[in-house]
Amino acid sequence: MAPGRKLRAEQFAAHLRQAGAALAPLYVIAGDEPLLVIEAGDALRAAARTAGYIDRRSVVMDARSDWQALAAGAGSASLFGDKPLLEIRLPTGKPGKSGSDVLVHMARQAPELQGQTLTVVQLPRLDRTLRATPWFTALAETAVVVEVPTIERQELPAWIGARLAAQGQETSREALQWVADRVEGNLLAAHQEILKLGLMHPSGRLGLEQVQDAVMNVARYNAFKLRDAIQAGDSARVVRMIDGLRAEGEALPLVLWAVMQTWSRTPQAVPPAVVRHAHDIDRLIKGLAVPNRLADPWQELTALALRLTRHSFRS
């Protein structure tokens, strides 16, 4: 098995089939998309089980964890002779000094353990800072690194279409976009809705009404994506996102802050009228009455967001 391989998520299944029982001793699965990370882990786990790695141990680690104890137990033989599978989840991407040393040691030792033990390190998205760490550099030199992509908004309809095709179904672009609008930001929920369509309808082409009847509104919005919608000038999406944030119980001050952060990405000064509007909303949030403003701060926030979306900055 060639050391230091890098794979895209869509190449991983073929890699596992080709490897068969000769799996690499060390894998890294990295990404921030929970569904796709789970699927990659499940696929590797199934392949490992087939290859005889039955003695599974899974741990969640961070900078405060006892890495030395983990290292001492890594690779220990099972009482029943099963080969060990060690899964190390590092959600912060920060193992600390002790963890860094242990990961470097594991990386250097991995080639000697081919066919004996299998270690999987699960990481968040590989940003520039994480890639530059000595411990990740060591892992990348010997591990098979699988990078799980983040599915962006514009990619979501095609992703949904591909998932439908995998279960023998297809639908129109309009229906794909409709589904994407309702599951945006929540790939796990999107996956469930796609499976539901597979259970409710036979293989073949699905009409828009069939899709609409089956799919729930499961969009999960976050305040930071709201900035992108405002800057894109997408008024309908802005309103939908604010409604979603309100329904999910998002903190109103955070949403107001995110709306105003739109201007941090532009060289323009914030217009005084916008500042006044934001100040009035802040007073409404605090329970104060503001002349010539609606009593509901969410409604005023929507008005401000639309004002920014349309670039209408008059007093």
N, C-alpha and C positions, 0 to 999 in steps of 0.2 A: 504494500500500500504506500503510495507516494506521500511523503510528509508535506505539511504546509499547504494543503489544497484549499481553495476558496470556491464555494458553490453558491449559486443563486438558489432560492427556495424551490423554484420550479425544476431544478436539476436534481434535487435531493432524492426523489423517489427512484429515478433511474440509477443514481449512485448506489443506493441500498440494494437494488436488484442485482446490479453488477457485482457488488462486493460479496453478496451471499454470506457465507460464514466467515469470510476474511475481512471483517469490519476493522476500521482503524481503531487504535487503542484510545484515541482522544478526539472528542468532538466539541465544537463550540457552536451553540445556537444563539443568535443575537437578533433582537428586534423588539419593537414596542407594540406590535399588533397581537394582542393576547390569543385570538383564535388561531392565527397562523403559527405562532410559537407553539401552542398546544398541539396542533396537527403535526408539526415537524418533530416534536418530542414523542408523540404517540407512534409515529412511523419508525423512528429510531428504536424505540422501546420494543416494538413488535419484531423488528429485524434482529435486535439483540437477543430476544427470547428464543427466536428460531435458531440463532447461532450458539445457544447454550449459556447465555449470560442471564441466569435466573435469580441469583442472589442480589436483589435490587435494594439499594439504600438511597434515600433522597433527603437532602438537607438544604436549608435556607441559611445563607451566611451573609455577614456584613463585617465591617471593620472591628466590631466588638466581639465577634464569635471566637470560639476556641479552635483556631486553625491547626494548632499542633496536635490536638486530640484527633481531629479529622485526618491529618496526615498519618498519624500512628495507626489508625484503623483502615486506611485506604489499602485496598488490594489484599486484605486478609482473606484467607481461604475459608470457604463455607464448610460447616461440619458435614454437609452432605455432598461435598465435592463440586457444587455448582460454581460456575465462574461469576465473579462479582461485577455488578453494574452500579457505579457511583454517579449520582446526579447531584451536581452542585448548582444551586440557584443563587445568583448574586444580583438581586433586583436593583441595588443602588449603583452597581458598577464600581464600587469602592471597597476593596478587600482589606485596606489598611496595610501596615508594614508586614505583620505576621502573615496575613493572607497572601500578600504579594510574593513573599518568599516561598510559601508553600506551592502556589500556582506555578512559579518558575521551576521549582523542583519537580513537580508533576509533569510539566511540559518536557523537561530534559530526560526524565525517566521513561516517558511514554513509549518510545520506540523499542525499548527492551521488554515491554509488557504486551507486545503484539500477540493476540490470540489468548492472552491470560486474563486480563482485566479490561474493562471499558469504562472510561470516565467521560461524563457529559457536563460541560460548564454552560449554564444558561445566563446570558447577559442582556442588558437593555440595548437599545440602538447604539451602533458603533459610531460615536461622534469623533471629532478630531482629537479631543483630549484623551478619550479612552484608548484610541488606537495608538497613541504615543507612549502609553505607559509601558515600562519594562516587562511587567507580567503579561500583558496582552501580546506584546511583541514575541515573547517566548512561546506563548500558546500558539500564535499564528505560524510559527516556524515548524511546528510538529503536528498541529491539529488539522482536522477537516473543519473549516469555518463555514457555517451556513448562515447567510444574512437574510433575515426575513424582512420583506419590504413593508413599508407603511402604505396602505392603499389611500391615495389622495382622492379628493372629491371628484375630480374629472375622470378618474380611473374606475370609479365605483360601478357605473353602468356596465362597462365591459367585464368587470370582475363578476358581477351578478350573472351576466349572460353566460360566461364561461362555466360558472357553477351550475346553472340550469342545464347547459349542454351536457355536462358530466352525468346528469341524471336523466338524459334523454328528452329534455324539454327546451323550448325556445319561445321567445315572445318578441314583440315589436320594440323598436328603440324608445317609443313613447312610454311603453310599460316599464322598460328597464329604468328610464329616467324617473318615472313615478315612484318606483320602489326605492331607488337611490335617494330620493328626497326624503323618504320616510325612515330610512335606516342609517342615514348619514352619521358618521362618528361612532357607530356601534356595530362592528363587524360580526360579533358573536350573535347579536340579535338578527342581523341580516342572514347569517347562516341558518338560524332556526326557521326563519320565514321561508327560505329557499327549500329546506327540507319539508316544511309544511306543504308547499306547492307540490312537491313530489309525492306526498301522501294523499293529497286531495284530488289530484288530477293525473290521468295517465300520460304516458310519453306522447310527445307531439307538440304542436303549437298552442300556446295559451293566449287567449284574448285579453284585452285590457281589463274588461269587467271581471273576468275570472281572477286575475291577479289582484285587483282592487278588493274583491270580496274576501280574499284569503289573507292579505298582508295587513298586519297591525301597524299603527303609527308608533315606531320604536326608536325614533331618532333621539340620539343623545348629543346635545350640543354643548360646547364649552365657550366660555366668554372670550377666549383668545381667538377662536375661529371667527367670531363675530366681526373682529377687525378686518379680516380678509374679505368678508362679504360686503362690508361698508366700502372698502377701497375698490372692490370690483364693481360697485354701482348696482348691485343686485338687490333692489328694494324688496321684492317678494321674499327672497331668502332672509333678508335682515329681519323682516316682521316675523317670519316663521321661526327663526332662531331665538328671537327675544321671547316669543310665546313659549317656546320649548324650555328656555332657561327659567322662565317664571314657573312653569308647571313642575319643573324638577326641583324647585326650591333653591335655586342659586342665589347667593347673597347679592342683593341689589347694588351695594357699593362697589363690589367687584365688577359687575357688569358695566356700571357707569365708568369705572376706571378703564376698562377695556375699550369702551367706545371712545373715550378721550385719547387713548393711546394711538388711535388712528393717526393722529397728527405727529406722533413721534417718528413716523416713517416718512415724513415729507419735510422739505426745507421751508415750507410756509409757516408763518406765525399763526397761532390760533386766533381766529377772529374774535373780537370782543363780544359779539352777540352770542357766539358759541360758549364762551367762558361764562357769560351771565346765565345762559340756559342751564349749563351744568351746575352752576352754583345754586340756582333755584331748585333743581332736582335734589341736590344734596340737602337743602333745607326741608324739602318735602319728605325725604327719607327719615329725617330727624323728627318728623311729626309737626313741623311748622307750616302755617298757612302762607301761601305765596300768591299775591294778587296777580290776576290774569294768567294763572296756570291751573291746570286740572288738579284735582285733589289726589288722584292716583299717580304716584311717581313712576310706575311702570309705563303708563300711557305717555307721560312726558318724556321718559327715556326713549320710547319708540319714536316719538316725534323728533327728538334730537338726533337719533341715529339716522332717520330718514332724511333729515336736513343735511347731515354730513354725506349721506349716500348720494344725494342729488346735487351736492356742492352748492347749496343755497344758503349763503351766510348773511343775509340781510337781517337787520334787527327786527 
